[in-house]
């Protein structure tokens, strides 16, 4: 990871940004992908993905080529230092969050513990 990326609170890879942009093309203008963290899942916390037009001034805004991701401050506490990527392989297509704060995660990567 480069020094500039290491200083970012959360990194959105180019591949993930392009996929978000593809998804948002079918949505109303001004839509964004909100990534959050909620209690639940088999490991204690789970990632949430919501397409919305709602933004708050305190949201972290990440973007690449028209793909805008927003993260609220409470979720950011759990995601700080993470990398959001998009995987397209034989196992399927999905966003993958590599979270250094996670001490455990479920097999599918949808939930984690801290």
Gaussian input, Z-matrix of N, CA and C with variables (Angstrom, degrees):
# hf/3-21g

backbone

0 1
 N
 C     1     B1
 C     2     B2     1     A1
 N     3     B3     2     A2     1     D1
 C     4     B4     3     A3     2     D2
 C     5     B5     4     A4     3     D3
 N     6     B6     5     A5     4     D4
 C     7     B7     6     A6     5     D5
 C     8     B8     7     A7     6     D6
 N     9     B9     8     A8     7     D7
 C    10    B10     9     A9     8     D8
 C    11    B11    10    A10     9     D9
 N    12    B12    11    A11    10    D10
 C    13    B13    12    A12    11    D11
 C    14    B14    13    A13    12    D12
 N    15    B15    14    A14    13    D13
 C    16    B16    15    A15    14    D14
 C    17    B17    16    A16    15    D15
 N    18    B18    17    A17    16    D16
 C    19    B19    18    A18    17    D17
 C    20    B20    19    A19    18    D18
 N    21    B21    20    A20    19    D19
 C    22    B22    21    A21    20    D20
 C    23    B23    22    A22    21    D21
 N    24    B24    23    A23    22    D22
 C    25    B25    24    A24    23    D23
 C    26    B26    25    A25    24    D24
 N    27    B27    26    A26    25    D25
 C    28    B28    27    A27    26    D26
 C    29    B29    28    A28    27    D27
 N    30    B30    29    A29    28    D28
 C    31    B31    30    A30    29    D29
 C    32    B32    31    A31    30    D30
 N    33    B33    32    A32    31    D31
 C    34    B34    33    A33    32    D32
 C    35    B35    34    A34    33    D33
 N    36    B36    35    A35    34    D34
 C    37    B37    36    A36    35    D35
 C    38    B38    37    A37    36    D36
 N    39    B39    38    A38    37    D37
 C    40    B40    39    A39    38    D38
 C    41    B41    40    A40    39    D39
 N    42    B42    41    A41    40    D40
 C    43    B43    42    A42    41    D41
 C    44    B44    43    A43    42    D42
 N    45    B45    44    A44    43    D43
 C    46    B46    45    A45    44    D44
 C    47    B47    46    A46    45    D45
 N    48    B48    47    A47    46    D46
 C    49    B49    48    A48    47    D47
 C    50    B50    49    A49    48    D48
 N    51    B51    50    A50    49    D49
 C    52    B52    51    A51    50    D50
 C    53    B53    52    A52    51    D51
 N    54    B54    53    A53    52    D52
 C    55    B55    54    A54    53    D53
 C    56    B56    55    A55    54    D54
 N    57    B57    56    A56    55    D55
 C    58    B58    57    A57    56    D56
 C    59    B59    58    A58    57    D57
 N    60    B60    59    A59    58    D58
 C    61    B61    60    A60    59    D59
 C    62    B62    61    A61    60    D60
 N    63    B63    62    A62    61    D61
 C    64    B64    63    A63    62    D62
 C    65    B65    64    A64    63    D63
 N    66    B66    65    A65    64    D64
 C    67    B67    66    A66    65    D65
 C    68    B68    67    A67    66    D66
 N    69    B69    68    A68    67    D67
 C    70    B70    69    A69    68    D68
 C    71    B71    70    A70    69    D69
 N    72    B72    71    A71    70    D70
 C    73    B73    72    A72    71    D71
 C    74    B74    73    A73    72    D72
 N    75    B75    74    A74    73    D73
 C    76    B76    75    A75    74    D74
 C    77    B77    76    A76    75    D75
 N    78    B78    77    A77    76    D76
 C    79    B79    78    A78    77    D77
 C    80    B80    79    A79    78    D78
 N    81    B81    80    A80    79    D79
 C    82    B82    81    A81    80    D80
 C    83    B83    82    A82    81    D81
 N    84    B84    83    A83    82    D82
 C    85    B85    84    A84    83    D83
 C    86    B86    85    A85    84    D84
 N    87    B87    86    A86    85    D85
 C    88    B88    87    A87    86    D86
 C    89    B89    88    A88    87    D87
 N    90    B90    89    A89    88    D88
 C    91    B91    90    A90    89    D89
 C    92    B92    91    A91    90    D90
 N    93    B93    92    A92    91    D91
 C    94    B94    93    A93    92    D92
 C    95    B95    94    A94    93    D93
 N    96    B96    95    A95    94    D94
 C    97    B97    96    A96    95    D95
 C    98    B98    97    A97    96    D96
 N    99    B99    98    A98    97    D97
 C   100   B100    99    A99    98    D98
 C   101   B101   100   A100    99    D99
 N   102   B102   101   A101   100   D100
 C   103   B103   102   A102   101   D101
 C   104   B104   103   A103   102   D102
 N   105   B105   104   A104   103   D103
 C   106   B106   105   A105   104   D104
 C   107   B107   106   A106   105   D105
 N   108   B108   107   A107   106   D106
 C   109   B109   108   A108   107   D107
 C   110   B110   109   A109   108   D108
 N   111   B111   110   A110   109   D109
 C   112   B112   111   A111   110   D110
 C   113   B113   112   A112   111   D111
 N   114   B114   113   A113   112   D112
 C   115   B115   114   A114   113   D113
 C   116   B116   115   A115   114   D114
 N   117   B117   116   A116   115   D115
 C   118   B118   117   A117   116   D116
 C   119   B119   118   A118   117   D117
 N   120   B120   119   A119   118   D118
 C   121   B121   120   A120   119   D119
 C   122   B122   121   A121   120   D120
 N   123   B123   122   A122   121   D121
 C   124   B124   123   A123   122   D122
 C   125   B125   124   A124   123   D123
 N   126   B126   125   A125   124   D124
 C   127   B127   126   A126   125   D125
 C   128   B128   127   A127   126   D126
 N   129   B129   128   A128   127   D127
 C   130   B130   129   A129   128   D128
 C   131   B131   130   A130   129   D129
 N   132   B132   131   A131   130   D130
 C   133   B133   132   A132   131   D131
 C   134   B134   133   A133   132   D132
 N   135   B135   134   A134   133   D133
 C   136   B136   135   A135   134   D134
 C   137   B137   136   A136   135   D135
 N   138   B138   137   A137   136   D136
 C   139   B139   138   A138   137   D137
 C   140   B140   139   A139   138   D138
 N   141   B141   140   A140   139   D139
 C   142   B142   141   A141   140   D140
 C   143   B143   142   A142   141   D141
 N   144   B144   143   A143   142   D142
 C   145   B145   144   A144   143   D143
 C   146   B146   145   A145   144   D144
 N   147   B147   146   A146   145   D145
 C   148   B148   147   A147   146   D146
 C   149   B149   148   A148   147   D147
 N   150   B150   149   A149   148   D148
 C   151   B151   150   A150   149   D149
 C   152   B152   151   A151   150   D150
 N   153   B153   152   A152   151   D151
 C   154   B154   153   A153   152   D152
 C   155   B155   154   A154   153   D153
 N   156   B156   155   A155   154   D154
 C   157   B157   156   A156   155   D155
 C   158   B158   157   A157   156   D156
 N   159   B159   158   A158   157   D157
 C   160   B160   159   A159   158   D158
 C   161   B161   160   A160   159   D159
 N   162   B162   161   A161   160   D160
 C   163   B163   162   A162   161   D161
 C   164   B164   163   A163   162   D162
 N   165   B165   164   A164   163   D163
 C   166   B166   165   A165   164   D164
 C   167   B167   166   A166   165   D165
 N   168   B168   167   A167   166   D166
 C   169   B169   168   A168   167   D167
 C   170   B170   169   A169   168   D168
 N   171   B171   170   A170   169   D169
 C   172   B172   171   A171   170   D170
 C   173   B173   172   A172   171   D171
 N   174   B174   173   A173   172   D172
 C   175   B175   174   A174   173   D173
 C   176   B176   175   A175   174   D174
 N   177   B177   176   A176   175   D175
 C   178   B178   177   A177   176   D176
 C   179   B179   178   A178   177   D177
 N   180   B180   179   A179   178   D178
 C   181   B181   180   A180   179   D179
 C   182   B182   181   A181   180   D180
 N   183   B183   182   A182   181   D181
 C   184   B184   183   A183   182   D182
 C   185   B185   184   A184   183   D183
 N   186   B186   185   A185   184   D184
 C   187   B187   186   A186   185   D185
 C   188   B188   187   A187   186   D186
 N   189   B189   188   A188   187   D187
 C   190   B190   189   A189   188   D188
 C   191   B191   190   A190   189   D189
 N   192   B192   191   A191   190   D190
 C   193   B193   192   A192   191   D191
 C   194   B194   193   A193   192   D192
 N   195   B195   194   A194   193   D193
 C   196   B196   195   A195   194   D194
 C   197   B197   196   A196   195   D195
 N   198   B198   197   A197   196   D196
 C   199   B199   198   A198   197   D197
 C   200   B200   199   A199   198   D198
 N   201   B201   200   A200   199   D199
 C   202   B202   201   A201   200   D200
 C   203   B203   202   A202   201   D201
 N   204   B204   203   A203   202   D202
 C   205   B205   204   A204   203   D203
 C   206   B206   205   A205   204   D204
 N   207   B207   206   A206   205   D205
 C   208   B208   207   A207   206   D206
 C   209   B209   208   A208   207   D207
 N   210   B210   209   A209   208   D208
 C   211   B211   210   A210   209   D209
 C   212   B212   211   A211   210   D210
 N   213   B213   212   A212   211   D211
 C   214   B214   213   A213   212   D212
 C   215   B215   214   A214   213   D213
 N   216   B216   215   A215   214   D214
 C   217   B217   216   A216   215   D215
 C   218   B218   217   A217   216   D216
 N   219   B219   218   A218   217   D217
 C   220   B220   219   A219   218   D218
 C   221   B221   220   A220   219   D219
 N   222   B222   221   A221   220   D220
 C   223   B223   222   A222   221   D221
 C   224   B224   223   A223   222   D222
 N   225   B225   224   A224   223   D223
 C   226   B226   225   A225   224   D224
 C   227   B227   226   A226   225   D225
 N   228   B228   227   A227   226   D226
 C   229   B229   228   A228   227   D227
 C   230   B230   229   A229   228   D228
 N   231   B231   230   A230   229   D229
 C   232   B232   231   A231   230   D230
 C   233   B233   232   A232   231   D231
 N   234   B234   233   A233   232   D232
 C   235   B235   234   A234   233   D233
 C   236   B236   235   A235   234   D234
 N   237   B237   236   A236   235   D235
 C   238   B238   237   A237   236   D236
 C   239   B239   238   A238   237   D237
 N   240   B240   239   A239   238   D238
 C   241   B241   240   A240   239   D239
 C   242   B242   241   A241   240   D240
 N   243   B243   242   A242   241   D241
 C   244   B244   243   A243   242   D242
 C   245   B245   244   A244   243   D243
 N   246   B246   245   A245   244   D244
 C   247   B247   246   A246   245   D245
 C   248   B248   247   A247   246   D246
 N   249   B249   248   A248   247   D247
 C   250   B250   249   A249   248   D248
 C   251   B251   250   A250   249   D249
 N   252   B252   251   A251   250   D250
 C   253   B253   252   A252   251   D251
 C   254   B254   253   A253   252   D252
 N   255   B255   254   A254   253   D253
 C   256   B256   255   A255   254   D254
 C   257   B257   256   A256   255   D255
 N   258   B258   257   A257   256   D256
 C   259   B259   258   A258   257   D257
 C   260   B260   259   A259   258   D258
 N   261   B261   260   A260   259   D259
 C   262   B262   261   A261   260   D260
 C   263   B263   262   A262   261   D261
 N   264   B264   263   A263   262   D262
 C   265   B265   264   A264   263   D263
 C   266   B266   265   A265   264   D264
 N   267   B267   266   A266   265   D265
 C   268   B268   267   A267   266   D266
 C   269   B269   268   A268   267   D267
 N   270   B270   269   A269   268   D268
 C   271   B271   270   A270   269   D269
 C   272   B272   271   A271   270   D270
 N   273   B273   272   A272   271   D271
 C   274   B274   273   A273   272   D272
 C   275   B275   274   A274   273   D273
 N   276   B276   275   A275   274   D274
 C   277   B277   276   A276   275   D275
 C   278   B278   277   A277   276   D276
 N   279   B279   278   A278   277   D277
 C   280   B280   279   A279   278   D278
 C   281   B281   280   A280   279   D279
 N   282   B282   281   A281   280   D280
 C   283   B283   282   A282   281   D281
 C   284   B284   283   A283   282   D282
 N   285   B285   284   A284   283   D283
 C   286   B286   285   A285   284   D284
 C   287   B287   286   A286   285   D285
 N   288   B288   287   A287   286   D286
 C   289   B289   288   A288   287   D287
 C   290   B290   289   A289   288   D288
 N   291   B291   290   A290   289   D289
 C   292   B292   291   A291   290   D290
 C   293   B293   292   A292   291   D291
 N   294   B294   293   A293   292   D292
 C   295   B295   294   A294   293   D293
 C   296   B296   295   A295   294   D294
 N   297   B297   296   A296   295   D295
 C   298   B298   297   A297   296   D296
 C   299   B299   298   A298   297   D297
 N   300   B300   299   A299   298   D298
 C   301   B301   300   A300   299   D299
 C   302   B302   301   A301   300   D300
 N   303   B303   302   A302   301   D301
 C   304   B304   303   A303   302   D302
 C   305   B305   304   A304   303   D303
 N   306   B306   305   A305   304   D304
 C   307   B307   306   A306   305   D305
 C   308   B308   307   A307   306   D306
 N   309   B309   308   A308   307   D307
 C   310   B310   309   A309   308   D308
 C   311   B311   310   A310   309   D309
 N   312   B312   311   A311   310   D310
 C   313   B313   312   A312   311   D311
 C   314   B314   313   A313   312   D312
 N   315   B315   314   A314   313   D313
 C   316   B316   315   A315   314   D314
 C   317   B317   316   A316   315   D315
 N   318   B318   317   A317   316   D316
 C   319   B319   318   A318   317   D317
 C   320   B320   319   A319   318   D318
 N   321   B321   320   A320   319   D319
 C   322   B322   321   A321   320   D320
 C   323   B323   322   A322   321   D321
 N   324   B324   323   A323   322   D322
 C   325   B325   324   A324   323   D323
 C   326   B326   325   A325   324   D324
 N   327   B327   326   A326   325   D325
 C   328   B328   327   A327   326   D326
 C   329   B329   328   A328   327   D327
 N   330   B330   329   A329   328   D328
 C   331   B331   330   A330   329   D329
 C   332   B332   331   A331   330   D330
 N   333   B333   332   A332   331   D331
 C   334   B334   333   A333   332   D332
 C   335   B335   334   A334   333   D333
 N   336   B336   335   A335   334   D334
 C   337   B337   336   A336   335   D335
 C   338   B338   337   A337   336   D336
 N   339   B339   338   A338   337   D337
 C   340   B340   339   A339   338   D338
 C   341   B341   340   A340   339   D339

   B1=1.4435
   B2=1.5186
   B3=1.3253
   B4=1.4537
   B5=1.5225
   B6=1.3258
   B7=1.4631
   B8=1.5317
   B9=1.3416
   B10=1.4623
   B11=1.5292
   B12=1.3337
   B13=1.4531
   B14=1.5165
   B15=1.3093
   B16=1.4562
   B17=1.5274
   B18=1.3385
   B19=1.4564
   B20=1.5277
   B21=1.3322
   B22=1.4583
   B23=1.5278
   B24=1.3513
   B25=1.4665
   B26=1.5301
   B27=1.3318
   B28=1.4632
   B29=1.5194
   B30=1.3229
   B31=1.4662
   B32=1.5268
   B33=1.3171
   B34=1.4634
   B35=1.5201
   B36=1.3401
   B37=1.4594
   B38=1.5288
   B39=1.3259
   B40=1.4607
   B41=1.5242
   B42=1.3291
   B43=1.4673
   B44=1.5303
   B45=1.3233
   B46=1.4645
   B47=1.5261
   B48=1.3094
   B49=1.4631
   B50=1.5196
   B51=1.3347
   B52=1.4695
   B53=1.5233
   B54=1.3401
   B55=1.4634
   B56=1.5299
   B57=1.3166
   B58=1.4651
   B59=1.5293
   B60=1.3308
   B61=1.4659
   B62=1.5283
   B63=1.3406
   B64=1.4681
   B65=1.5234
   B66=1.3110
   B67=1.4610
   B68=1.5273
   B69=1.3271
   B70=1.4566
   B71=1.5261
   B72=1.3326
   B73=1.4689
   B74=1.5224
   B75=1.3256
   B76=1.4672
   B77=1.5268
   B78=1.3196
   B79=1.4641
   B80=1.5299
   B81=1.3353
   B82=1.4701
   B83=1.5316
   B84=1.3193
   B85=1.4673
   B86=1.5238
   B87=1.3189
   B88=1.4576
   B89=1.5108
   B90=1.3341
   B91=1.4653
   B92=1.5180
   B93=1.3262
   B94=1.4637
   B95=1.5235
   B96=1.3158
   B97=1.4575
   B98=1.5184
   B99=1.3279
   B100=1.4601
   B101=1.5208
   B102=1.3339
   B103=1.4574
   B104=1.5197
   B105=1.3264
   B106=1.4476
   B107=1.5158
   B108=1.3058
   B109=1.4565
   B110=1.5302
   B111=1.3247
   B112=1.4548
   B113=1.5243
   B114=1.3123
   B115=1.4551
   B116=1.5195
   B117=1.3319
   B118=1.4613
   B119=1.5114
   B120=1.3186
   B121=1.4567
   B122=1.5163
   B123=1.2942
   B124=1.4623
   B125=1.5273
   B126=1.3315
   B127=1.4646
   B128=1.5269
   B129=1.3262
   B130=1.4598
   B131=1.5189
   B132=1.3261
   B133=1.4584
   B134=1.5154
   B135=1.3450
   B136=1.4548
   B137=1.5227
   B138=1.3149
   B139=1.4574
   B140=1.5174
   B141=1.3302
   B142=1.4542
   B143=1.5292
   B144=1.3075
   B145=1.4597
   B146=1.5252
   B147=1.3343
   B148=1.4517
   B149=1.5208
   B150=1.3228
   B151=1.4561
   B152=1.5245
   B153=1.3087
   B154=1.4615
   B155=1.5223
   B156=1.3109
   B157=1.4678
   B158=1.5193
   B159=1.3319
   B160=1.4587
   B161=1.5262
   B162=1.3171
   B163=1.4642
   B164=1.5171
   B165=1.3103
   B166=1.4631
   B167=1.5280
   B168=1.3169
   B169=1.4655
   B170=1.5220
   B171=1.3416
   B172=1.4614
   B173=1.5263
   B174=1.3417
   B175=1.4682
   B176=1.5261
   B177=1.3192
   B178=1.4608
   B179=1.5248
   B180=1.3303
   B181=1.4541
   B182=1.5200
   B183=1.3406
   B184=1.4567
   B185=1.5178
   B186=1.3363
   B187=1.4489
   B188=1.5062
   B189=1.3390
   B190=1.4608
   B191=1.5209
   B192=1.3116
   B193=1.4638
   B194=1.5213
   B195=1.3269
   B196=1.4555
   B197=1.5159
   B198=1.3158
   B199=1.4594
   B200=1.5134
   B201=1.3282
   B202=1.4637
   B203=1.5285
   B204=1.3384
   B205=1.4580
   B206=1.5199
   B207=1.3351
   B208=1.4635
   B209=1.5273
   B210=1.3324
   B211=1.4620
   B212=1.5276
   B213=1.3372
   B214=1.4614
   B215=1.5294
   B216=1.3373
   B217=1.4718
   B218=1.5308
   B219=1.3310
   B220=1.4674
   B221=1.5215
   B222=1.3255
   B223=1.4659
   B224=1.5236
   B225=1.3323
   B226=1.4648
   B227=1.5251
   B228=1.3317
   B229=1.4706
   B230=1.5324
   B231=1.3348
   B232=1.4703
   B233=1.5250
   B234=1.3350
   B235=1.4687
   B236=1.5241
   B237=1.3064
   B238=1.4638
   B239=1.5269
   B240=1.3184
   B241=1.4613
   B242=1.5202
   B243=1.3397
   B244=1.4700
   B245=1.5286
   B246=1.3144
   B247=1.4587
   B248=1.5267
   B249=1.3304
   B250=1.4556
   B251=1.5140
   B252=1.3272
   B253=1.4660
   B254=1.5237
   B255=1.3244
   B256=1.4577
   B257=1.5125
   B258=1.3243
   B259=1.4614
   B260=1.5257
   B261=1.3076
   B262=1.4681
   B263=1.5249
   B264=1.3452
   B265=1.4540
   B266=1.5269
   B267=1.3112
   B268=1.4552
   B269=1.5287
   B270=1.3076
   B271=1.4667
   B272=1.5269
   B273=1.3303
   B274=1.4541
   B275=1.5148
   B276=1.3254
   B277=1.4616
   B278=1.5233
   B279=1.3354
   B280=1.4585
   B281=1.5184
   B282=1.3257
   B283=1.4509
   B284=1.5198
   B285=1.3220
   B286=1.4606
   B287=1.5161
   B288=1.3157
   B289=1.4595
   B290=1.5150
   B291=1.3261
   B292=1.4651
   B293=1.5217
   B294=1.3294
   B295=1.4516
   B296=1.5287
   B297=1.3427
   B298=1.4660
   B299=1.5295
   B300=1.3391
   B301=1.4646
   B302=1.5213
   B303=1.3229
   B304=1.4635
   B305=1.5229
   B306=1.3265
   B307=1.4642
   B308=1.5205
   B309=1.3336
   B310=1.4627
   B311=1.5127
   B312=1.3268
   B313=1.4617
   B314=1.5168
   B315=1.3204
   B316=1.4727
   B317=1.5252
   B318=1.2875
   B319=1.4579
   B320=1.5072
   B321=1.3270
   B322=1.4642
   B323=1.5162
   B324=1.3330
   B325=1.4579
   B326=1.5180
   B327=1.3420
   B328=1.4612
   B329=1.5188
   B330=1.3228
   B331=1.4626
   B332=1.5250
   B333=1.3325
   B334=1.4636
   B335=1.5166
   B336=1.3198
   B337=1.4635
   B338=1.5085
   B339=1.3367
   B340=1.4681
   B341=1.5126
   A1=108.50
   A2=116.56
   A3=119.17
   A4=109.65
   A5=115.67
   A6=119.80
   A7=110.76
   A8=117.20
   A9=120.41
   A10=110.17
   A11=117.50
   A12=120.41
   A13=111.27
   A14=116.73
   A15=120.51
   A16=110.86
   A17=117.76
   A18=121.55
   A19=112.94
   A20=118.40
   A21=121.71
   A22=110.00
   A23=117.63
   A24=118.90
   A25=111.94
   A26=117.12
   A27=123.81
   A28=106.83
   A29=116.96
   A30=121.14
   A31=109.26
   A32=116.08
   A33=123.59
   A34=106.46
   A35=117.43
   A36=119.65
   A37=110.15
   A38=115.94
   A39=120.76
   A40=110.75
   A41=116.92
   A42=121.47
   A43=110.75
   A44=116.94
   A45=120.60
   A46=110.52
   A47=116.93
   A48=120.66
   A49=112.18
   A50=116.60
   A51=120.10
   A52=110.72
   A53=117.63
   A54=120.73
   A55=110.47
   A56=118.15
   A57=121.17
   A58=109.28
   A59=116.99
   A60=120.47
   A61=110.92
   A62=117.42
   A63=121.08
   A64=110.91
   A65=116.77
   A66=121.81
   A67=110.50
   A68=116.81
   A69=121.14
   A70=113.11
   A71=118.21
   A72=120.80
   A73=111.74
   A74=117.14
   A75=121.80
   A76=112.13
   A77=117.84
   A78=122.49
   A79=110.20
   A80=117.28
   A81=120.07
   A82=111.57
   A83=115.39
   A84=120.55
   A85=110.09
   A86=116.46
   A87=121.74
   A88=114.28
   A89=117.44
   A90=120.40
   A91=110.61
   A92=115.46
   A93=123.31
   A94=107.98
   A95=116.18
   A96=121.47
   A97=107.81
   A98=116.36
   A99=121.16
   A100=108.07
   A101=115.85
   A102=121.86
   A103=106.95
   A104=115.62
   A105=119.96
   A106=112.10
   A107=115.48
   A108=123.07
   A109=107.22
   A110=116.01
   A111=122.40
   A112=109.05
   A113=116.11
   A114=120.36
   A115=109.38
   A116=117.21
   A117=121.21
   A118=111.10
   A119=115.57
   A120=120.07
   A121=110.19
   A122=116.49
   A123=119.88
   A124=113.20
   A125=118.20
   A126=120.06
   A127=113.63
   A128=118.71
   A129=121.05
   A130=115.01
   A131=117.54
   A132=122.75
   A133=108.02
   A134=116.26
   A135=119.36
   A136=109.83
   A137=115.46
   A138=121.76
   A139=109.08
   A140=116.10
   A141=120.99
   A142=108.80
   A143=115.76
   A144=122.97
   A145=107.33
   A146=116.97
   A147=121.51
   A148=109.35
   A149=116.55
   A150=120.20
   A151=106.88
   A152=115.85
   A153=121.08
   A154=110.12
   A155=115.26
   A156=120.96
   A157=110.20
   A158=116.20
   A159=121.08
   A160=110.69
   A161=114.63
   A162=121.69
   A163=108.33
   A164=115.11
   A165=120.80
   A166=108.40
   A167=116.71
   A168=120.87
   A169=112.32
   A170=116.88
   A171=119.79
   A172=113.55
   A173=118.52
   A174=121.27
   A175=111.14
   A176=116.00
   A177=121.13
   A178=105.91
   A179=117.05
   A180=122.03
   A181=108.33
   A182=115.44
   A183=122.53
   A184=107.56
   A185=117.71
   A186=117.50
   A187=114.09
   A188=113.68
   A189=123.57
   A190=107.80
   A191=117.33
   A192=122.34
   A193=113.83
   A194=117.98
   A195=120.96
   A196=114.64
   A197=118.03
   A198=121.37
   A199=108.79
   A200=117.08
   A201=121.32
   A202=109.45
   A203=115.11
   A204=123.12
   A205=107.18
   A206=116.63
   A207=120.62
   A208=108.95
   A209=115.21
   A210=122.38
   A211=107.53
   A212=116.53
   A213=120.69
   A214=109.85
   A215=117.64
   A216=121.24
   A217=114.81
   A218=118.65
   A219=120.11
   A220=109.99
   A221=117.36
   A222=120.78
   A223=110.90
   A224=116.19
   A225=120.21
   A226=111.19
   A227=117.25
   A228=120.00
   A229=110.97
   A230=117.47
   A231=122.29
   A232=112.87
   A233=117.01
   A234=121.25
   A235=113.62
   A236=117.91
   A237=120.74
   A238=111.23
   A239=115.90
   A240=121.99
   A241=113.90
   A242=116.99
   A243=120.96
   A244=112.03
   A245=113.99
   A246=122.03
   A247=107.72
   A248=115.89
   A249=122.06
   A250=107.70
   A251=115.93
   A252=121.58
   A253=108.15
   A254=115.99
   A255=121.45
   A256=107.75
   A257=116.22
   A258=122.81
   A259=108.53
   A260=116.22
   A261=122.22
   A262=106.06
   A263=116.17
   A264=120.50
   A265=110.47
   A266=117.37
   A267=121.35
   A268=113.34
   A269=117.15
   A270=121.61
   A271=111.89
   A272=117.49
   A273=120.75
   A274=112.19
   A275=114.22
   A276=122.22
   A277=107.64
   A278=116.32
   A279=119.06
   A280=110.92
   A281=113.96
   A282=119.48
   A283=107.21
   A284=116.14
   A285=121.44
   A286=108.36
   A287=115.37
   A288=120.58
   A289=108.47
   A290=116.23
   A291=122.20
   A292=106.17
   A293=115.19
   A294=121.77
   A295=110.37
   A296=117.48
   A297=119.58
   A298=113.57
   A299=117.77
   A300=120.72
   A301=112.09
   A302=117.37
   A303=120.64
   A304=109.75
   A305=116.21
   A306=120.79
   A307=111.12
   A308=116.46
   A309=122.47
   A310=107.54
   A311=116.73
   A312=120.50
   A313=109.02
   A314=114.94
   A315=118.78
   A316=109.17
   A317=117.40
   A318=122.26
   A319=114.60
   A320=117.01
   A321=119.15
   A322=112.65
   A323=117.83
   A324=120.78
   A325=114.62
   A326=117.37
   A327=120.92
   A328=112.80
   A329=117.67
   A330=119.71
   A331=109.76
   A332=115.07
   A333=119.73
   A334=110.12
   A335=115.97
   A336=123.31
   A337=108.40
   A338=116.21
   A339=120.90
   A340=109.50
   D1=134.57
   D2=-179.62
   D3=-74.25
   D4=164.65
   D5=-178.88
   D6=-61.50
   D7=-40.00
   D8=-179.90
   D9=-62.27
   D10=-41.29
   D11=179.39
   D12=-70.03
   D13=-34.68
   D14=-179.23
   D15=-64.80
   D16=-28.21
   D17=-179.79
   D18=-82.81
   D19=-15.64
   D20=-179.24
   D21=-72.77
   D22=140.32
   D23=179.51
   D24=-63.70
   D25=-38.50
   D26=176.83
   D27=-145.90
   D28=140.83
   D29=-179.81
   D30=-109.41
   D31=129.07
   D32=173.43
   D33=-104.51
   D34=115.59
   D35=-178.70
   D36=-68.66
   D37=159.60
   D38=177.50
   D39=-57.90
   D40=-41.65
   D41=-179.18
   D42=-62.06
   D43=-43.23
   D44=178.35
   D45=-66.88
   D46=-40.81
   D47=178.50
   D48=-61.86
   D49=-41.19
   D50=178.12
   D51=-64.85
   D52=-39.80
   D53=179.38
   D54=-66.72
   D55=-41.05
   D56=176.85
   D57=-60.63
   D58=-43.71
   D59=178.99
   D60=-60.07
   D61=-41.54
   D62=177.52
   D63=-60.55
   D64=-45.00
   D65=-179.16
   D66=-63.62
   D67=-43.81
   D68=-174.89
   D69=-71.98
   D70=-18.39
   D71=177.57
   D72=-58.25
   D73=-31.73
   D74=-178.24
   D75=-87.16
   D76=0.95
   D77=-176.39
   D78=-106.54
   D79=163.64
   D80=177.46
   D81=-59.00
   D82=151.80
   D83=178.49
   D84=-55.70
   D85=140.69
   D86=-179.91
   D87=89.14
   D88=0.59
   D89=179.42
   D90=-74.03
   D91=149.58
   D92=177.86
   D93=-136.31
   D94=163.57
   D95=172.44
   D96=-98.68
   D97=117.80
   D98=176.94
   D99=-95.20
   D100=122.78
   D101=175.33
   D102=-106.79
   D103=129.79
   D104=-178.21
   D105=-137.89
   D106=179.04
   D107=177.37
   D108=-129.16
   D109=127.31
   D110=177.25
   D111=-125.44
   D112=157.08
   D113=173.22
   D114=-69.44
   D115=141.06
   D116=178.54
   D117=136.54
   D118=-168.24
   D119=-177.51
   D120=77.32
   D121=173.17
   D122=-175.46
   D123=-77.91
   D124=-9.50
   D125=-179.40
   D126=-114.48
   D127=1.91
   D128=176.54
   D129=116.66
   D130=-40.93
   D131=177.73
   D132=-130.85
   D133=152.63
   D134=176.82
   D135=-137.23
   D136=149.27
   D137=176.56
   D138=-79.89
   D139=142.37
   D140=176.42
   D141=-121.30
   D142=146.87
   D143=179.51
   D144=-130.93
   D145=120.11
   D146=-177.89
   D147=-136.05
   D148=132.10
   D149=172.58
   D150=-88.09
   D151=127.06
   D152=-174.40
   D153=-148.63
   D154=167.35
   D155=171.13
   D156=-110.73
   D157=-0.85
   D158=-179.34
   D159=-83.21
   D160=130.67
   D161=174.21
   D162=-135.52
   D163=148.32
   D164=175.47
   D165=-116.22
   D166=152.53
   D167=-178.73
   D168=-58.47
   D169=-31.50
   D170=-176.44
   D171=-87.19
   D172=-1.29
   D173=177.70
   D174=-65.81
   D175=143.67
   D176=168.19
   D177=-79.46
   D178=130.91
   D179=-179.38
   D180=-114.48
   D181=124.34
   D182=177.15
   D183=-119.96
   D184=145.09
   D185=179.37
   D186=-160.40
   D187=150.74
   D188=175.71
   D189=-147.29
   D190=124.96
   D191=171.02
   D192=47.25
   D193=45.43
   D194=177.86
   D195=87.75
   D196=-5.50
   D197=177.22
   D198=-94.74
   D199=105.34
   D200=-176.33
   D201=-105.89
   D202=129.63
   D203=176.55
   D204=-118.42
   D205=135.61
   D206=175.16
   D207=-122.46
   D208=146.72
   D209=-179.58
   D210=-134.40
   D211=127.52
   D212=179.49
   D213=-73.88
   D214=158.77
   D215=-175.98
   D216=-59.81
   D217=-36.42
   D218=-179.80
   D219=-67.86
   D220=-44.51
   D221=177.22
   D222=-64.49
   D223=-36.03
   D224=179.77
   D225=-59.69
   D226=-33.76
   D227=176.97
   D228=-57.46
   D229=-34.55
   D230=-179.83
   D231=-88.46
   D232=-18.73
   D233=-175.71
   D234=-104.42
   D235=-5.70
   D236=-175.73
   D237=-53.75
   D238=129.38
   D239=-179.58
   D240=87.43
   D241=-0.76
   D242=-177.32
   D243=-79.94
   D244=160.20
   D245=172.24
   D246=-120.14
   D247=128.61
   D248=177.22
   D249=-102.28
   D250=120.04
   D251=-177.93
   D252=-126.32
   D253=169.33
   D254=174.49
   D255=-122.51
   D256=127.43
   D257=-177.63
   D258=-109.24
   D259=133.38
   D260=176.36
   D261=-134.87
   D262=95.89
   D263=-178.09
   D264=-141.60
   D265=-168.53
   D266=-177.77
   D267=-62.18
   D268=-25.38
   D269=-179.51
   D270=-80.80
   D271=-13.89
   D272=178.69
   D273=134.65
   D274=-175.08
   D275=179.80
   D276=-116.13
   D277=128.49
   D278=-179.36
   D279=-164.93
   D280=158.05
   D281=169.79
   D282=-79.19
   D283=139.58
   D284=179.32
   D285=-124.16
   D286=125.87
   D287=178.28
   D288=-106.70
   D289=117.36
   D290=174.67
   D291=-93.79
   D292=106.65
   D293=-171.31
   D294=-113.05
   D295=111.68
   D296=-179.02
   D297=-68.31
   D298=-17.15
   D299=179.67
   D300=-82.11
   D301=-15.31
   D302=-177.61
   D303=-74.15
   D304=124.71
   D305=178.13
   D306=-92.07
   D307=-18.57
   D308=177.54
   D309=-156.90
   D310=155.42
   D311=176.15
   D312=-147.71
   D313=162.32
   D314=178.05
   D315=-79.75
   D316=170.30
   D317=-177.62
   D318=-60.76
   D319=-33.42
   D320=-178.07
   D321=-87.19
   D322=-10.77
   D323=178.06
   D324=82.72
   D325=6.69
   D326=-178.49
   D327=-83.48
   D328=-19.52
   D329=179.02
   D330=-133.56
   D331=161.42
   D332=-175.84
   D333=-153.89
   D334=166.71
   D335=174.65
   D336=-122.20
   D337=152.43
   D338=176.59
   D339=-122.46

